[in-house]
Amino acid sequence: MAADKKPAATKAAERSRKSKRAAPEKSIEFTPEQELAAYKEMLLIRRFEEKAGQMYGMGMIGGFCHLYIGQEAVVIGLQMAIGEGDQLITSYRDHGHMLAAGMEPRGVMAELTGRRNGYSRGKGGSMHMFSREKNFYGGHGIVAAQVPLGTGLAFSNKYNGTDRVSLTFFGEGATNQGQVYESFNIASLWKLPVVYVIENNRYAMGTAVTRAAAKSEELYNRGSVYGIPGEQVDGMDVRAVKAAGDKAVAHCRAGNGPMILEMMTYRYRGHSMSDPAKYRTKEEVQKMRQEHDPIEQVRARLIGSNAASEDELKGIDKDIRAVVAEAAEYAQNDPEPDASELWTDILVDA
Ligand SMILES: Cc1ncc(C[n+]2csc(CCOP(=O)(O)OP(=O)(O)O)c2C)c(N)n1
């Protein structure tokens, strides 16, 4: 058989070889400044989410609330890889993305508690917040709905001739939705600058990925038939995330079209605030926390290399706790929206 007459299956196998698992070696180093920046940003998310969990328990947050604790390295590593004007869009597990995008903790907390100075004027809640100023496009409650929208952001970047990139985040559960593949097709066909970030935290509500997804061990490969390269990344190591992000963003900016990054991560808390957690053992969670925690990894490196002392890190934690406490205080004192706001912000006047 002539070399250019290979069977389709062979060609597909060759294409899929372009996708790969993360290189096992951890050769990506951060400068002490980068380590410290990553530490602070991840800790802000951790402390914010702990506070949100407490406030939910106190009855101050109504509706749904999905915490990001454990997954902090994904959004922070990628935030370190993007530039001014690049866009973020994600699901309902979104508080970390907002803080990473530079949205104010007090505005996010005020929204969680349904107050008038919240990002959606107290009418969107945990799952529906936006900031065009910070290029954060939500906050979406329908599983995978943000994927075509994030693809649309990439289309607008290309159409308007900017070199901006859309980071479109979704869970591993969402990868089984049809609209993801419609998005993959058009993004590849039109070479749209979108990084599809699969946050694989292993469980979609109470269903393990192995029970729900065919070939679940290689979700990074789900775009291969569309010619989209993909990589699997240690999503608990912020350095590996940043390195993969650098590569994917450069790929998009160079006009090569989309790329998929499958971030292997883990959520410590329940799916949402009510979760019987019968689908995994306490030991499994404990092991992840003890051996792979993204913040502890950075902390150990900072201390181990003498880039920071225990006291300095304690000081940072104290400052971050103060920011979060102030945000909670602000939210509690902010009034609820006026009843007359019930019918506003529903339709945009054209
Ligand atoms: C279209 C749709 N189907 C079902 C749901 C209910 N639901 C909410 S979250 C979720 C699990 C999604 O899991 P995954 O995409 O892995 O994201 P994670 O919650 O782990 O971040 C489901 C089924 C929904 N919101 N939208």
The ligand as an SDF file (V2000), in Angstrom:
LIG
                    3D

 26 27  0  0  0  0  0  0  0  0999 V2000
  -27.4950   19.7180   31.3850 C   0  0  0  0  0  0  0  0  0  0  0  0
  -27.3860   19.4170   32.8400 C   0  0  0  0  0  0  0  0  0  0  0  0
  -27.5580   18.1500   33.2650 N   0  0  0  0  0  0  0  0  0  0  0  0
  -27.4680   17.8520   34.5850 C   0  0  0  0  0  0  0  0  0  0  0  0
  -27.2150   18.8510   35.4940 C   0  0  0  0  0  0  0  0  0  0  0  0
  -27.0740   18.4960   36.9770 C   0  0  0  0  0  0  0  0  0  0  0  0
  -25.6460   18.5310   37.3190 N   0  0  0  0  0  0  0  0  0  0  0  0
  -25.1230   19.6060   37.9270 C   0  0  0  0  0  0  0  0  0  0  0  0
  -23.4980   19.4350   38.1700 S   0  0  0  0  0  0  0  0  0  0  0  0
  -23.4510   17.9050   37.4780 C   0  0  0  0  0  0  0  0  0  0  0  0
  -22.1580   17.1330   37.4080 C   0  0  0  0  0  0  0  0  0  0  0  0
  -21.1460   17.7120   36.4820 C   0  0  0  0  0  0  0  0  0  0  0  0
  -19.8680   17.2170   36.7530 O   0  0  0  0  0  0  0  0  0  0  0  0
  -18.5570   17.7610   36.1010 P   0  0  0  0  0  0  0  0  0  0  0  0
  -18.8300   18.2650   34.7320 O   0  0  0  0  0  0  0  0  0  0  0  0
  -17.5200   16.7270   36.2290 O   0  0  0  0  0  0  0  0  0  0  0  0
  -18.1660   19.0470   36.9690 O   0  0  0  0  0  0  0  0  0  0  0  0
  -17.8110   19.1730   38.5310 P   0  0  0  0  0  0  0  0  0  0  0  0
  -19.1100   19.3920   39.2540 O   0  0  0  0  0  0  0  0  0  0  0  0
  -17.1120   17.9370   38.9500 O   0  0  0  0  0  0  0  0  0  0  0  0
  -16.9710   20.3900   38.6470 O   0  0  0  0  0  0  0  0  0  0  0  0
  -24.7140   17.5310   37.0660 C   0  0  0  0  0  0  0  0  0  0  0  0
  -25.0310   16.2480   36.4360 C   0  0  0  0  0  0  0  0  0  0  0  0
  -27.0760   20.1690   35.0200 C   0  0  0  0  0  0  0  0  0  0  0  0
  -26.8140   21.1940   35.8260 N   0  0  0  0  0  0  0  0  0  0  0  0
  -27.1290   20.4220   33.6950 N   0  0  0  0  0  0  0  0  0  0  0  0
  1  2  1  0
  2  3  1  0
  2 26  2  0
  3  4  2  0
  4  5  1  0
  5  6  1  0
  5 24  2  0
  6  7  1  0
  7  8  2  0
  7 22  1  0
  8  9  1  0
  9 10  1  0
 10 11  1  0
 10 22  2  0
 11 12  1  0
 12 13  1  0
 13 14  1  0
 14 15  2  0
 14 16  1  0
 14 17  1  0
 17 18  1  0
 18 19  2  0
 18 20  1  0
 18 21  1  0
 22 23  1  0
 24 25  1  0
 24 26  1  0
M  CHG  1   7   1
M  END
$$$$
